[in-house]
């Protein structure tokens, strides 16, 4: 299901005394913030625009200066706030790339058409993404390798997995207490 807004990150804390905030970003390209002019804050189902007046990246850390946030107290008030981008200003995807938001809730099947489960989240530890599925057997985690993930159809919300490779590399949550 396509959403009009995509999650960019979450304000972690103020940075300094002039209203700058540190952002925990959810993008594989932190440099994309350098050209960003507007972010959105979701309130009661509506997305309110906030102008970005400054951005800097240091290693993998992102720092933003937002319109109307002029001191540490105003920045502190944003702690925990999620920031979004509208789809029109989102980073353009390359071939074979999808936005995670567009595949969450997709139904996964094996090559025989058997239902595996529903994609609940995608973990991005750095290297290979890990898909987390809710299945009848419990939570299943599987690496998003081309040998495991044979088809990813974001438009129709369908994922096809190689059941033999999934048996080798998939991991079910241990439910022992």
C-alpha positions, -999 to +999 in steps of 0.1 A: +000+000+000+015+033-010+016+061+015+017+098+007+044+104+033+076+084+041+093+083+074+127+100+074+136+097+110+131+107+146+144+136+166+168+121+192+178+153+211+188+189+209+223+197+196+238+228+211+219+259+222+207+274+189+178+250+182+196+224+161+183+188+165+200+154+160+180+130+139+180+092+140+175+088+103+159+059+085+175+063+051+205+046+035+216+080+022+221+106+050+234+131+024+199+134+011+191+158+040+215+184+026+190+193-001+158+189+019+137+221+022+106+208+040+098+179+064+065+170+079+053+163+114+022+141+118-005+153+143-038+136+146-036+121+111-026+154+094+009+162+082+021+197+090+051+211+070+082+224+088+108+243+069+144+230+070+167+260+073+199+241+078+213+205+076+246+189+081+259+154+081+289+142+102+298+106+095+264+089+098+248+116+121+223+140+107+216+174+123+188+197+112+178+233+119+141+237+116+120+268+110+106+282+143+131+263+165+155+289+177+168+276+211+175+245+231+141+245+248+123+245+215+145+217+202+140+197+234+102+199+228+108+180+195+125+150+212+109+118+199+090+135+171+090+116+138+098+136+107+084+126+073+089+136+036+061+138+010+065+113-018+071+140-044+103+151-026+115+116-016+147+102-029+143+087-064+146+049-063+169+030-085+160-002-104+150-030-081+145-007-051+114-001-031+104+020-002+100-002+029+067+015+037+054+002+003+060-035+012+050-036+048+019-058+051+028-077+019+018-114+018+047-139+014+043-172-004+067-200-013+073-211-049+045-237-046+020-209-037+018-219-001+013-189+023+043-181+044+031-150+063+028-113+064+058-089+063+057-069+096+090-050+094+123-047+077+155-045+098+183-026+082+214-035+103+238-024+076+248-051+050+218-073+042+183-062+052+163-087+073+126-093+066+104-101+096+073-120+089+043-129+111+036-166+103+013-193+117+045-208+133+055-175+149+079-147+139+102-156+111+133-136+102+149-140+068+177-122+050+167-103+019+191-123-003+184-127-040+186-165-035+158-163-008+137-134-021+127-144-056+100-119-062+090-086-046+059-071-060+052-038-041+023-029-063+003-061-055+017-066-020+032-100-028+066-116-020+078-150-032+104-168-012+125-199-021+113-224+005+145-245+003+168-215+009+144-202+035+148-234+054+186-229+054+188-193+064+154-184+080+152-181+117+120-185+138+118-166+171+126-188+201+095-186+223+109-205+253+105-186+286 
